[in-house]
Amino acid sequence: MNELIFQYLKDYTENPDPQYAVMLKGKWGCGKTFFIKNWLENNTGGNSDEDENLISIKPIYISLYGMNSIMDIRSALDREINPFFYSKSGKVITSLAKIAGKVILKTNFNITGDGKDDTSFSGSLDSLALFNSKDDVIKGVKFIIFDDIERCQIEMKQLLGFINYFVEHCSCHVIIIGDDTHLENEDGNQLNEFKEKTVGREFEIKPDTEAAIDYFLSEVPDSSILNFERDFIIKCFHATGNENLRILRQCLCDFKAQLALVDSEPIEDGNAFLHNLLCSFIAVYAEYNNKDNHSDILKLATSYQIDFVGGNKELINKIQTLNQKYSIVSEGCKYHALSPEYVNAIIQHITTGVSLKNFIKERLTDCHKELTAWEKLSSFWEMSNDEFTSSYDEAMKALLEKRIEPPYQIGTTISWFCYIETRQVRYFIEGHIALIKRNLRELIQSANEIDNLYQIKISLIQGCNHLQDVQINNSIKLADILHFIDSEVKKKKEEFPDLMQQALRELSDNNVGRLMVIDDYSYPDHSSTYKLRAIFAKEDPKNLFISLKGLSNRGRYLFKTFLSIHYSLNVIWTDPHDLYKADIEVLKDLKTMIDTEITKTVEIEKLTFKNLSKALQRSILRCEGQKQV
């Protein structure tokens, strides 16, 4: 399709006075600018038999991006026209005076061709006069390209009137480029009227992935690895369903820049880890820049492992749909394109700028290590029966004997046993699962504080979920193990008070203000902040009351302020959807005690308890989902 447009534009240039413009449209990033610049390189519009005193016009490209006045466009035209006042040998054109009656331009000229400025020209040259001139000294095709029309800040009617001048009065060939879907209704209507009057042909540019990638790879220095993976890059980009070539270019340049940071031996083409990482780079960049999937890819990088075992079915379905998109390109990779480990590292790089140097270097080093039996399972389909039996049995023995130590690797090994069973290669026997659960319980019980507990949980579940295959996601045995992990962590969690619980149980004038700080902290499982959780459900209302009685008047005021912030009491109305429901009984009991205390106090103390009672009542109503009084 684009080849036909390419040919049409060539034919268009041969029309001496077309009296109409051509519009090229397409989505942002689809390659419109790349297309036209490629066309320009192959169609200079020059005249090979021109003499030294002729002005040979070449096509002019102007980006309207950010321009806010017609003078901005004229200045851009003047800058582009400047080279026209040189002959082919670099001498100033002697017949310039024939058209220089109007003005402009102070510039230096190199007459002798020795590279030094010999003289300067200051006069009155109107760039529009050049295009409108019928003088024989001007040869070549008058061709102007106006790109990024939707990003121009000039009032659309004024802009289009200016462009029409070149079409209607200057016999110019004009190409207008843009994505008209991003224009406001009024601007869009004005553009449609302009099309009816002035645009003779309108074409939609489709992404030419192969040509664009070849061009991108030529831009990136020392890109032998990317060149080796060219066909795979095309396959991955097609899998994204994204047509924004600009994002792909950014992705490839960023990928190469991160490789350049790795201070190691030269990286060989076909490296399995880099092949996998490149696939993940393209997938993550595409989904991060896809407004429909942006939030989901962020959750996959952080809290997906918690939501999975927590029963967030909507998120699970979205993630599985995303995984399915990349199932084909993930074949032959050790990890799925959207493996949480890879996604997390790339998202951190995109959002914070943190280098991937250590991430890449560590895994490149691992590539040269002799694989353990459990690591070999990732390529089980390539093995002979004897090799598979040996690796499987040794991996199972190592897992049962607790010789596989990092929680992530434990989870990964478990996932391979489940996957191998879903492929009907080897049955994952219940006796082994029971022993594995015993070991998992011991590992979870070894946690010495809540952050350590959730680190173990997250690593285990990330490992169990790293394959991201539809079949393994439907594995009953894997689901059973995941829920076992979740259940054991919940039991162990009861032994450790979290930061908020510690602060509430040690409430004093010294730390009451810290409650508001902790409220914005992420909960140890990274599922939410403390602000989005029930925090009083496991507290003893009597102990809380005693602590509040022991506070100063200022301390009770700060506690009242904390209630207002935690439950968003200053927001007119918002339904928490049972978010704080578990807090209700404790808050009610606490309010009853506070109300009794009000009758026993006087003056400022009485006032602080009254205010606290009101805040508790409003908090209870918020927890119940009722409108506040």
N, C-alpha and C positions, 0 to 999 in steps of 0.2 A: 504493500500500500504506500509506504513512505517513498519507495523508488518511483512510483508514478507521480507523486507530488514533486519529487526531485526533478523529473523530466519536464513536468508542466512549467515549473519556474524557469527552466532553461528556455523553453519555448516563449514564455512570457517576456523574457528580456529581448527577444528578437522582434517584438512588436514595437515599432518606432514611437507610437503615440497611443498607448492602451486606453487612457481615459477611465481606468478603473483600478482599484486596489485589490490585493489578495490578502485574505486573513487566514492565519494559521492559529488554530486553537488546540487546547488540550489541557489535561490536569497538571497542576503544579508538579514539577519534577519529572514529567514524562519524557523530557528530552527535546523540547521545542527549540531552545537556544542552541543545544548541541547540534540539532538537525540543520538549523540555518547557518551556523558557523561552518559546519562541514560543507554545506552547499557553497558558501562564499569561497572557501579554499579551492574549490573546483571550478568556480565561475568568477573570474576576476573582472570581467567586463571591459578589459583593456583592448587597445587597438594596436596590433603589432607593427603596422606600417606608419605610425604617427611620426612626425618630424620633431625636431628639438623645440619648436616654438608653439606646440599645441598643448592644450590642457586636456589630459586624458582622464575622464571621470571613472572612478572605481565605485563599486557599491559601498554605501555608508551604513554602518550599524550603530543605532542609538538605543541605549536602554533608558526607558522613562522612569525607572525605579526611583522613587523618592523626589522626583522633580516637582516643584510647586509653582512654576511660572513658565510662560512661553519663552522668556529670556533665558531660562535654564536650557531649553532645547536648542535655541539659537546659538548659545555659547558652545554647546556640545557639537553642533554642526560646524561652527567655526574651527574648533579644534581638529575635527576630522578633515576639513577642507584644506587646512594649511599645507599638507603635502602636495596638493594639486599645483602649487605654484613653482614646482621644480620640473625641469625637463628630465628625460630619461638619464642624462649624464650628470644630473645634479645641478645644472646651471639654472639661474632664475630665468623665467620665460619673458622674452623681450616684448611680446605682444600683450602683456598683462594690462597695459594702459587702455586697451580697447574696452575692457569691461570694468575697469577700476574706478569708474566715475562716481561711485557712491561711497565706498568706505571700509574700513575696519582695520584692523590688524596691524599690530606692530610685531615684527618677527625678524630674526636674523637669517641671513642667507650665506651659503657657501658657494661662491661663484666659481672659484678655481678648482674645487674638488680636492683640496688638500686637507680637509677635515677641520679647518679653522673658519670662523665666521669672518667674512670679508666686508659685509655691509649689512644694513638693516633697512627694512621697508616699513614705513609708517604712512598709512593713508586711509582711504575711505573705500573699504570693500564690503559690500553688503552680500552676505552669503546667500540670501534669497535671490539676489540679482543674478548670481551665478547660475542657479537652477532655472531662472526665468529667461535667461539670455538665449537669443537665437543666433548668436555670433558663431561664425564658422571656426573660430579658434578653439571652441569647445567640442571635443570629440568623446565618443564613448556613450554608454547608457547611463542616464540619470536614474539612479536606483537608491532608494532609501528604505531602511528597515527600522521600524519602530517596535521595540520589544517591551514586555512587561506593562502593557497598557492598563491592566487592572491594579498595578501598584503605583500608578502615577497620582500625584496629589492635586493636579490641575483640574479645575471644573471640567467635566466631561464634554459639555457642549463647546467650550472654548478650545479644548484639545483637539476634538474631532474637526472643528472648523479650520484649525491650523493645518492639520494633516491633509484635509481636503484641498487646500490651496495648492499643494504639490501635485495632486492628481489632476485637478481641473485646469490649473493655469500654467503649470510648468512642464506638462507632458512627462511627468516623472513616473517611474515604476515604483510603487509603494507596497510594502508588505507590513501588515500589522500582526503582532504576535501577542497572545495573552490567553488567560483562562477567564472567559466571560462569566463563569458561574460564581465568581467571587466579587462581582459588581453589585452595588446596591440596585434596588428596583428602578429608581429613576435613571441612574447611569446606564443600566442595562437596556432600558427603553430607548434612550438616546443612541446607544450603540446600534440597536436594531434598526432605528430609522436611518442611521448612517450607512449600515450595510445595504439597505434597500436602495439608497441613492448612489453609493460610491463603490461598495465592494462587489466585484464581479464574480469572484470565486472564493469559496470558503472550504478549508480542509481541516480535518482533525488529525493531529500528529499522534501516532501510536508509539509506545516505547519500543525502540530497536535495541533490545537488551544486548545482543551479541556485539553489535557495532559499538555501543556505548562502553561495554566492558573492555573491549579491545583498546578503546581510546583511554579509558581510565588507567588500564595497566601500563600504557605507554607513558602516562604522566608520572607514575610512581617509580622512583629510582630503585634499582636493585630488587626488582619484584619477581625474581625467578620462582619463588614459592607460589605467588599468586598466578603467574603465567602457567605453572604446572597444574594448578587447580582451576584453570579457566572454565572448563566444561562443568565442573562441579559447582562453581560460583553461579553459573547460569541456571543450573538445576535448582539450587537453593533459592535463588531470587524468584524463580517462577513459583516455587512452593509457597512463598510468602503471600502471593496474590496481590502484592503491592506493585504499583506501576511507577513509583517515585524513584527515578534513577539517581536523583541528587542524594537521596538517603543512602543508596547503595555506594555511591562514590565516597561519601563521608565515611561509611563503614569500612570500605577497603583501605582507604588512606589511614584510618585510625588503627586498623588491624596491623598494617605494615609498620606504623610508627611504634606500636607496642613491641613488635618483634625486634625492632632496631635497638630497643633498650636492653635486650638480653645480652649480657656480656659473656658469651660462651663460644664454644666451637661452632663453626658454620653449620647451619641447620640443613639437613638433607631434604631434598624434595620427597614428597610422599610420606612425611612423618605422620604417623597415625594420630598423635595428640593434636597437632596443628590442623590436620584435616577436620577433626572433630570440633576444635575451637573455632575454626573459620565458619563451619556450619552454624554453630551457636551464635557467633557474632552477627551473621546475616539475619538469622531468625529473631534475635533479641532486638536488634536495631529496627527491624521492620515493625515488630509488635509494639515496641516502646513508642514509636512515632505513629501508631495506628490508634486514633482516639477511641475506637470501640474496644480495644484490648489493652490500652495503656495501664489502667488500674490493675487488671488481672495479671499482667506480667510482673508488676511490682509486688503483688501478693505472692506470686510464685517464687519470687526471689527472697521473700522474708517469712511470711506466715503460712504458706500453703500447707506445710507439714502439720501445723496445729489445726487448721481448718479441716484438713482431711480426716483426722481422727475425731474431731469435734462434731462432725456430721454436717458441715456446710455443703449441702448437696448442690446448690446453685453454682458455687465456686468450683466444686469438683467437676461438674459437667462442662463448665467453661474451659477449665484446664485440659480436660480430656479432649475437647474439641480442638483446642490449640495443638495439643500433642499429635492428634491425628493428621493435622496439616503437614507435619514434618516427619511422618512415619517413613515415607519413601526415602527422603534424603538422609535419614538417620540409619538406614540399613548399611551395615558395614562399619559404622562408627561404634566405638566402645561404649559411649554414652549417647543418650537421646539428645537431639538438638536443644531441647528445653530441659535438660537435666538441671535440677535446682542448684547444684554446685557451680555449674558454668554460668547459669543465669544470674545467680547472686553476684559472682565476681564481675561480670560484664555490666550489670546494672549499677554496682558500686562505682565502677569506672566512669560510666556515663553520667551519673548524678553527682558524684563528688570529685571526679577528676583523678582519683587515686590510680596509680600506675598498676598495670598487670604484670610488671616485671617479675616479681617474686612468684606469683601464681604460675606464670609460664615457665620460669626457670626451674622451679621445683618439679614440675611435671615432665619437663624435658629430661631432667636428671633421672626421674623414675623410669623413663623409656629405656634407659640403658642398663637398668637393673634386671637381674634374673627374676622372672615372674614366679610368684608363689602359686601353689595349687589353686587357691581360691581366686587369684587374679586371672588364672588361665581359663576359668569358667566363662569369661566374657567372650571367648572365641570357641566355645564348645562345638559349634557346628562345623568347624574346620578340622576337628580331631578325628583320628581313627577310633574305633570302639575301645581298643585297649588304652589309648591315651586318655580318652574321656573317663573310663572307669577308674583309672589311676588318679586322675585329678579330682574327680567327684568324691571318691572315698577319702582321699587325703584332706580335702577341704572340709568335709563333714567331720572327720576326726579332729581336725584343728579347731573347728568351731565348738564341738562338744567338750574339748579339753581346755577351752578358754585360751588358746594360743593366738587367736585373732583378737587384738586388743583395742584398737581405735573403734569407738562406737559406730562411726560412719562405715567402716569396713565390715563390721559385724552385720549392720543392716544391709549393706550391699550383697554380702554373701548369702544372707537369708533370701533376698530378692531373686538371686540367681537360681537357688534351689526351687523356689516357687515358679519361676519362669520356665525352668527346664521341665517341671511337671506339666505346666499348661501346654507345652509343646509335645507332651506324651512321650518323652524320652526316658525319664526315670521318676518313679513314684517317691514323693516326699513323705516318708512314713511317720505316723502319729507318735511313735516312741521317740524318734529324734526330736520332733516338735516339742514334746513334753520336757525333754532335757534342755533344749534351747531356752524354753520359757524359764526353767529353773535358773539358768545362767543369767538371763536377762533380769530376773528379779534380784539376784545377788548384785549385779552391776548397778541397778537403780538404788538398791539399799546402801551402796557404798557412797552415795552423795552425802556431802557434809554440810551443805547449805543450799538454799533454794536456787540460786543462780547456777550452781554446779549441776543440780538436778535437771534443770531445763536445758542446759548445754548437752547433757547426756541424751535427753529425750529428743531434742531437735536433731542431733547428729544421727541417732538411731533411725529416726523416721525419714530423714533426708536420704540415708543409705537405702532404706527399704523402698523408697519411691524413685530412686534415681533412674530406673529403666524407662519409666513413662510410656509403657506399652499398653495398648488397650486390653490385651489378653491378661497381662499380669494385674492390671487394675481390677479385673474381674475375678482374681484369685481369692477364693474363700479362705484359704489357709493364710495368705498374706494379710487379709483383712482381720482375721482372728488374732494374728500376732501383733498387728498395729493396735488393736483395741486392748490387747493384754498389756502392752507397753503403756498405753494411756491410763488404764486402770491402776497399774502399779505406781505410776508417777503421782496420780491423784492421792493414793493412800500415803505415799511417802511425803507428799507436800504438806499433809496435816502436821508433820513434825516441825516444819519450818515456818515461822511467821514471816510474812513479806514485809517490805519496808513500811508500808502504811500501817500494818498491824503492830509492828514494833513501836512506831511513833504514837499510836493511839493507846497502847498499853503502858507507855512511859510518858504520858501527857504531862507537860509542865510548862511554865512560862518560858522556859528556855527553848522548847522545841515546838510549841503550838504553831508558830509561824511557818515552820518547815512543812506542815501538812499541805500547804498550798503549792509548795515546790514539788513535793513527792507526787502530787496529783497529776502533774504533767509528765512524770516519768513513764517509760514503757514498762509494762508488767514483765516479769522474768521470761514468760513464754513468748513475748513479743506479739501477742494477739491483739493488744490494745494498750492504751494508757490507763493508769489508775482511775482517771476521771470517768472512764466509761465502764466502771465496774461497781458492783455492790461491795462496800468496804466495811459495813457495820455488822453484817449477818453473823459473824462468828465472835463478836465482841460481847462481853458481859456488861449489860446496861448499868448494873449497880457499880461496877468498877469505874465505868466511864463517868457516872455521876459523881463519885468520890473525887475523881481527878478534876472534874470541872469545878467542884466546890473549892478545891485547893488552888485554883487559878486566881490571879488578880483580876480586877475588873477589865483591864486591858486585854488580858489573856482570854477571857470569855468573849470579848468583842471580836478578837481574832478568830476564835473558833466559830462564832456566828458567821463571820465573813467567809470562812472556809466552807461551811455548809452552803452558803449562797453560790460560791464558785463551783463546788463539786456537782451540785444538782441544777446548775444554771437557773437559779431562781429569778434572775433579772431578765431572763428571756420571757417574753409575753406568754408564749404557749408552745410547748413541744411535747409530743408524746414519747416517753422513753421506751415504750413497747416492752415492759417487764424487765428492763435493764437493771433497775434497782429494787425490784420487788422483794428480794431476799432481805433488804434492810428494814422493811416496814415494822416488823414486830419489835426490834431493838429500839428503833426511833420512838415508837409509841411508848414503850416502857420508860425510856429516858425522859420523854416529855412529861409523863405522869410524875416522876420524881422531881423534875424541875418545877412543875406547877405547885407541888407541895412546898418546895423550898421558897417560892415567891412569898408565901404567907408568913414566912419566918424572918424575912429580911426587910431592910429599910433603905431609903435613899438610893445612892448610885448602885449599890449591890442589887437592890430590888429591880432597878431598871435593867441591869445587864441580864438578870435571869428572865425578865419579861421578854426582852428582845430575843433571847436564846429560845424561849418557848415559841415565839412567833416563827422564828426561822425553822424550828423543828416541825411545826405544823405545816408550813409551806413545803418542807422537804417530804413529809409524809404524803401530801397531796400529789406532789410530783412523782413519787415512787408508785403511787396508785394510778397514775395516768389521768388524774382529775385536774380541772382548771383550778388555779389558785385563787384564794379570796384576796 
